[in-house]
Amino acid sequence: MLRYFLSLSRIKKQLIMVLIDSILLILAVFVSMSLRLGEIYIFSLSEQEKLIITWQFFVVPLVAIPIFFQFGVYRITIRFIVFDSLRSIIEAVTLYSLICGVLLYLFPIYSMPRSVILINWMLSIITIVGIRLIARQLLTRITENRDKRNVIIYGAGLAGRQLADALNQSIEYLPIGFIDDSSELNRQ
């Protein structure tokens, strides 16, 4: 499945990330409300309150996704995420949380505690950054050895082992074995 994802165009990958982020942000609001209320959020509401408040879950991506685009979150290549990329994501989530907080203050929603904003901010950072770090780890494992050339090292002594360690760190070569004319270093 990840190989299929790698073969998609950049636009399709970005659309998938927008969809994943939208789902994660909606879940973060739901979990934030549930944590704040001490029970599963939906179960604590009447049917009329459910209808009134349900829209807030769908407003969240409408506020967040344009901010994420503005901060370049979807231009970040997941395989090459660095600290500066994570900082951009954190800044985007922070701005999104501040805007949601201002909107909540300007248009008070029934039964929406203000502390949910802080809880949602933390959960959003954890999920948005976390999903990218998990994806990076999976992509690194898949592509790590795919494009490397297999090499055999002549010499199984100390220098050969040091060369193998160095080649294991390279992005171009993958040592797969040793050849040595010394019968003492020949192991089955």
RAMOQUI-V166366 format. One line per field, one symbol per residue. psi: psi as a letter, one per 30 degrees, with the letter a starting at -180 (. if undefined). burial: + if it has 24 or more other C-alpha atoms within 12 Angstrom, else -. Layout:
# RAMOQUI-V166366
psi = ???
burial = ???
This chain:
# RAMOQUI-V166366
psi = eeeeeeflleeeeeeeeeeeeeeeeeeeeeeeeeeefglkeefglleeeeeefefeefeeefeeeeeeeeggeffkkefhkleeeeeeeeeeeeeeeeeeeeeeeeikkkhjkffeeeeeeeeeeeeeeeeeeeeeeeeeeefefegkkklkkjjgaeeeeeeeeeefflfekjkflkkkfkfffjk.
burial = -----+-------+--++--++++++++++++++-+----++----------+--++--++++++-+++-+-++-+-+--+---++-+++++++++++-++--+-------+-+-++++++++++-+++-+++-++--+-------------+--+------++--+------++--+----------
